[in-house]
Amino acid sequence: MSSTDMPRPKPGVMDIAAYVPGRETAHGVAKVYKLSSNESPLGPSPKVAEAIAAKNADLAVYPDGSAHVLRDAIGRTYGLNPDNIMCGNGSDELLGLLCQTYLAPGDEGVFTEHGFLVYKIQIMAAGATPVSVPDTDDLTADVDRILEAVTERTKLVFLANPNNPTGTYLPVNEVRRLQAGLPGHVILVLDAAYAEYVRRNDYEAGVELVSGNSNVVMTRTFSKIHGLAGLRIGWMYAPEAIIDACNRVRGPFNVNALAITAGAAAIADRKHVEKAVEHNEKWLGRVVEAVEAMGLSVTPSVGNFVLIHFPTTPGKTAAEADEYLAARGYVLRRVAGYGLPDALRMTIGSEEANLGVIDALKSFMA
């Protein structure tokens, strides 16, 4: 068979840089502390295991295609109409559904230069053109630059708020200014995966903006605060017209039965959520203080992770720090793919993990 007879993907697919997740293991180390994926060190609510155990007998039956139990639970928690909620196999799937539904070749999708890598991947997978917008010097989204990048071909604008991997956020007045400056045909996608961790009076996840406008969508996840990354559950709050359009593209059973049951149990356990927030509040400040005391800079974060910046001096670089830490069992996230080659992102982990990283970094810097 000649090479001309081989199956070929559609134009543009091989131009996509595949998403590379943070590594999970460290070879030759007895105990590994995985701090590369912003997972909850507390794990899921104890009520999740109980709910899953009760559901195990029904695994021969297809899940409810509308995930109404989960949508109802989300609606009760946030005071939202379940008709405006769609659930997915992680928020990643919902971001992809938005691109499949609203982008075509010749269209453009806008995102910030240090935003979630999946935005660019999904835009290109839909055959559209990705448009990256520079951040401010302090690694925060720049509303003016985003609006300047919008053209008549723009259909989607993605804003991670708070942003991963920087941990920065836009206050609600800036998000509202962004929405007000967009043409009506452009959908503003507010990716609020880390919203539950934010403790700032000038922050809003996006519920109010979605409720009051026809071109705003908010996505959320159960992978972070709820500790359910392994079950892949995300949800989207959007105007009914957008929900209706995306439902025509969505697979009929895109959320599995255990995920639906676990998600409903997790979101109802508010005490567990508060416990996770309190743990993060306690350790976020302690980690930042300790790292800065070593002479390293940290981008101020409102999420459950910190972005640590390293010098370019040989022997003290981010790449060398990553290898040094990994050899001792502490796995952080390289973020060169996000345009930040001189930084590492560290998830706020357990007390043992946090103290271990601090001690190991002290040794490395010394």
C-alpha positions in Angstrom: 0.0 0.0 0.0 1.4 3.4 -1.0 1.5 6.4 1.4 -1.1 8.0 -0.8 -3.6 5.2 0.0 -3.3 5.7 3.8 -6.1 7.2 5.8 -5.6 10.8 6.5 -7.2 13.1 9.1 -9.0 16.1 7.9 -6.9 19.3 7.2 -5.7 21.0 10.4 -5.8 18.0 12.8 -2.1 17.3 12.5 -1.3 20.9 13.2 -2.8 20.6 16.7 -0.3 20.2 19.6 -1.8 17.4 21.6 -2.5 18.1 25.3 0.2 16.7 27.6 -1.0 16.3 31.2 1.3 16.7 34.2 3.3 13.7 35.0 2.0 11.4 37.7 5.0 9.3 38.8 8.6 9.6 39.8 10.8 6.6 39.0 12.7 5.0 41.8 10.8 6.8 44.6 8.9 4.8 47.2 6.3 7.5 47.9 5.1 10.0 45.4 3.2 13.2 46.1 1.3 14.2 43.0 1.0 18.0 42.9 0.7 18.4 39.2 -3.0 18.3 38.4 -4.7 20.6 41.1 -6.6 17.7 42.6 -8.1 17.9 46.1 -5.9 16.5 48.8 -9.1 15.8 50.8 -10.6 13.6 48.2 -14.4 13.3 47.7 -17.1 13.5 50.3 -17.6 10.3 52.3 -21.2 10.4 51.1 -19.9 9.7 47.5 -18.8 6.2 48.4 -22.2 5.5 49.9 -24.0 6.7 46.9 -21.8 4.7 44.5 -22.2 1.5 46.5 -26.0 1.9 46.3 -25.8 2.4 42.5 -23.6 -0.6 41.7 -26.5 -3.0 41.2 -27.8 -0.9 38.3 -24.7 -0.8 36.1 -26.3 -3.0 33.4 -28.7 -0.2 32.7 -27.9 2.9 30.6 -27.6 6.1 32.6 -30.3 8.8 32.3 -29.2 10.6 29.1 -30.3 14.0 30.5 -28.5 13.5 33.9 -31.6 15.0 35.5 -30.6 13.9 39.1 -27.3 15.7 38.8 -28.8 18.8 37.1 -31.5 19.0 39.8 -28.9 18.7 42.5 -26.8 21.5 40.9 -29.9 23.6 40.5 -30.9 23.2 44.2 -27.4 24.1 45.3 -27.1 27.3 43.3 -30.7 28.3 42.8 -30.7 27.7 39.1 -33.2 26.3 36.6 -32.1 22.8 35.7 -33.3 23.5 32.1 -30.3 25.9 31.8 -27.8 23.2 32.9 -26.0 20.7 30.9 -23.6 18.0 32.3 -20.6 16.5 30.6 -17.7 14.2 30.8 -15.7 16.9 32.5 -15.9 20.5 31.6 -13.5 19.7 28.8 -16.2 18.0 26.9 -18.5 20.9 27.3 -15.9 23.3 26.0 -15.5 21.0 23.0 -19.3 20.9 22.4 -19.4 24.7 22.3 -16.7 24.7 19.7 -18.4 21.9 17.6 -21.7 23.7 17.8 -20.7 27.3 17.1 -17.4 27.2 15.2 -16.8 26.4 11.5 -13.8 26.9 9.2 -13.2 30.6 8.8 -14.5 31.4 12.3 -12.3 32.5 15.2 -12.0 31.6 18.8 -10.3 34.0 21.2 -8.4 33.0 24.4 -5.6 34.4 26.6 -2.0 33.4 26.0 -1.6 31.6 29.3 -5.1 30.2 29.3 -6.2 26.5 29.4 -4.5 24.6 26.5 -7.8 22.8 25.7 -9.3 26.1 24.3 -6.9 26.2 21.4 -7.1 22.4 20.8 -10.9 22.5 20.6 -11.0 25.6 18.4 -8.6 23.9 15.9 -10.5 20.6 16.1 -13.6 22.4 14.9 -11.6 23.7 11.9 -11.6 27.3 13.2 -8.8 29.7 13.8 -7.3 30.2 17.3 -6.5 33.7 18.4 -4.2 34.2 21.4 -4.3 37.5 23.3 -1.3 38.6 25.4 -1.9 39.0 29.2 -0.8 41.9 31.3 2.7 42.0 32.8 1.3 40.4 36.0 -0.2 37.5 34.0 -3.8 38.7 34.3 -6.2 38.7 31.4 -6.3 42.1 29.6 -9.9 43.1 28.7 -8.9 45.8 26.3 -6.6 43.5 24.3 -9.3 40.8 24.2 -11.8 43.2 22.8 -9.3 44.5 20.2 -8.8 40.9 19.0 -12.5 40.4 18.3 -13.5 40.6 14.6 -16.6 39.8 12.6 -15.3 36.2 12.4 -15.1 35.8 16.2 -17.7 33.4 17.6 -16.3 32.4 21.0 -14.2 34.1 23.6 -12.8 31.9 26.4 -11.9 33.3 29.8 -10.7 31.1 32.6 -11.5 33.0 35.8 -9.6 32.2 37.9 -7.0 31.3 35.3 -5.0 28.1 35.3 -1.9 28.0 35.5 -1.4 31.6 36.7 -4.0 31.7 39.5 -4.9 35.2 38.6 -8.5 36.5 38.2 -10.6 39.3 36.7 -12.9 41.2 39.1 -16.6 41.2 38.2 -16.6 44.7 36.9 -13.9 43.8 34.4 -15.8 40.7 33.3 -18.9 42.7 32.8 -17.0 45.3 30.8 -15.7 42.5 28.6 -19.2 41.1 28.0 -20.6 44.6 27.3 -18.0 45.2 24.7 -18.7 42.0 22.7 -21.0 41.9 19.7 -24.2 39.9 20.4 -23.2 37.0 18.2 -20.1 36.3 20.2 -20.4 33.9 23.2 -18.4 34.7 26.2 -17.4 31.4 27.9 -16.5 31.8 31.6 -14.5 28.8 32.7 -14.9 28.9 36.5 -13.3 25.6 37.4 -11.7 27.1 40.5 -14.5 29.4 41.5 -15.2 27.7 44.9 -11.7 28.5 46.1 -11.9 32.2 45.5 -12.3 34.4 48.6 -12.5 37.9 47.1 -15.4 40.3 47.4 -15.0 41.5 43.8 -15.3 38.1 42.3 -18.3 36.4 40.6 -18.2 33.0 38.9 -20.7 34.1 36.2 -24.1 33.0 37.3 -25.5 36.6 37.2 -24.0 37.3 33.8 -25.5 34.2 32.3 -28.9 34.9 33.8 -29.0 38.4 32.4 -27.6 37.9 28.9 -28.1 35.6 25.9 -24.4 35.3 24.9 -22.7 34.2 28.2 -21.9 30.6 29.3 -20.4 29.4 32.6 -18.6 26.1 32.9 -17.8 24.4 36.2 -16.2 21.1 37.3 -16.4 18.4 40.0 -12.7 17.6 39.5 -11.3 20.2 41.9 -13.1 21.2 45.1 -15.3 18.1 45.0 -12.4 15.7 44.6 -14.0 13.7 41.7 -11.4 14.1 39.0 -11.4 10.4 38.3 -15.1 10.3 37.4 -14.9 13.2 35.0 -17.9 15.4 35.7 -18.5 19.0 34.5 -21.5 21.2 34.1 -22.5 24.3 32.1 -25.0 27.0 32.9 -26.2 28.7 29.8 -29.2 30.3 28.1 -31.8 27.7 26.9 -31.0 28.5 23.3 -27.4 27.5 23.7 -28.3 24.4 25.8 -30.7 23.4 23.1 -28.1 23.8 20.3 -25.4 21.9 22.2 -27.8 19.1 23.1 -28.2 18.4 19.4 -24.4 17.6 19.2 -23.9 16.0 22.6 -23.8 12.2 22.8 -26.9 10.6 24.3 -25.1 9.0 27.4 -22.1 11.3 27.8 -22.2 11.2 31.7 -22.0 7.7 33.2 -24.4 6.5 35.9 -21.8 6.5 38.7 -20.7 10.0 37.9 -24.3 11.2 38.0 -24.9 9.6 41.4 -21.5 10.7 42.8 -21.8 14.3 41.6 -25.3 14.7 43.2 -24.0 13.4 46.5 -20.8 15.5 46.4 -22.5 18.8 45.6 -25.0 18.3 48.4 -22.3 17.9 51.1 -21.6 21.6 51.8 -19.6 20.8 54.9 -17.0 18.8 52.9 -16.7 21.7 50.4 -16.1 24.1 53.3 -13.5 21.8 54.8 -11.7 21.8 51.4 -11.8 25.6 51.2 -10.5 26.0 54.8 -7.6 23.6 54.1 -6.7 25.6 50.9 -6.9 28.9 52.7 -4.6 27.7 55.4 -1.9 26.3 53.2 -2.0 28.6 50.2 -0.7 31.5 52.4 1.9 29.3 54.2 3.3 27.9 51.0 3.6 31.3 49.3 5.3 32.8 52.4 7.8 30.0 52.6 8.6 30.0 48.9 9.1 33.8 48.7 11.4 33.5 51.8 13.7 31.5 49.6 14.0 34.4 47.1 11.6 32.9 44.6 8.7 34.9 43.2 5.1 33.6 43.2 2.2 34.9 41.1 -0.6 35.8 43.6 -3.2 33.0 43.3 -6.9 32.6 44.3 -7.0 29.0 43.3 -5.7 25.8 44.8 -2.3 26.1 43.3 0.6 28.5 43.1 2.9 29.4 40.1 6.5 29.5 41.3 9.0 31.4 39.1 12.6 30.4 39.0 15.8 32.2 37.8 17.5 31.3 34.5 20.8 30.8 36.3 22.2 27.3 35.6 21.6 25.1 38.6 18.5 27.0 39.7 16.2 26.7 36.7 12.6 25.5 36.7 13.6 22.4 34.8 16.3 21.5 37.2 14.0 22.2 40.2 11.4 19.9 38.7 13.9 17.0 38.4 15.3 17.7 41.9 11.8 17.6 43.4 10.7 14.6 41.4 13.7 12.6 42.5 12.4 13.1 46.1 8.9 12.2 45.3 7.3 15.6 44.7 5.8 15.9 41.3 4.9 19.4 40.2 3.7 20.7 36.8 6.0 22.0 34.1 4.2 24.9 32.3 6.5 25.5 29.3 3.5 24.6 27.1 1.7 27.5 28.5 4.5 29.9 27.6 6.0 29.9 31.1 9.2 27.9 30.7 10.8 29.4 33.9 8.0 28.4 36.3 6.5 25.4 38.0 2.9 25.1 39.2 2.3 23.5 42.5 -1.0 22.1 43.7 -1.8 22.9 47.4 -1.6 19.3 48.8 -1.8 17.6 52.1 0.2 19.0 55.1 2.8 16.3 54.6 3.2 17.1 50.9 3.3 20.9 51.3 5.9 20.7 54.1 7.9 18.2 52.0 8.0 20.5 49.0 9.1 23.5 51.1 11.9 21.5 52.6 13.1 20.1 49.3 13.0 23.5 47.6 15.0 25.0 50.5 17.7 22.4 49.8 17.5 23.0 46.1 17.9 26.7 46.4 20.8 26.3 48.9 
